[in-house]
Amino acid sequence: MINQISFWDKQRVVFIEDDTKLHEDFKLGSEFEVFMEQEHNYIILHDGVFYGPLKEECK
């Protein structure tokens, strides 16, 4: 049951490109929890700040 997904699990994204111009932690392979999804980008709450990386930079 450890790998079971629940209704309350948040979507996670993994960066497939570096986006260090947005934040130094947004490197290739880094994973973050999605706060909200928009048409062209994800909204990520990281270190108390909202960031909006493009969907084409994440999977």
Residue pairs with C-beta under 8 A, 6 or more apart in sequence:
10 33
10 34
10 35
11 33
11 34
11 37
12 31
12 32
12 33
12 34
13 31
13 32
13 34
13 42
13 44
13 53
13 58
13 59
14 29
14 30
14 31
14 58
14 59
15 26
15 27
15 28
15 29
15 30
15 31
15 32
15 53
15 57
15 58
16 28
16 57
16 58
16 59
17 28
17 56
17 57
18 26
18 27
18 28
19 26
19 27
19 53
19 57
20 26
20 27
22 51
22 53
23 46
23 51
25 46
25 47
26 32
26 51
26 53
32 44
32 46
33 44
33 45
34 42
34 43
34 44
35 43
35 44
35 45
35 50
36 42
36 43
37 43
38 52
40 54
40 55
41 52
41 53
41 54
41 55
42 52
42 53
42 55
42 58
43 50
43 51
43 52
44 50
44 51
44 52
44 53
45 51
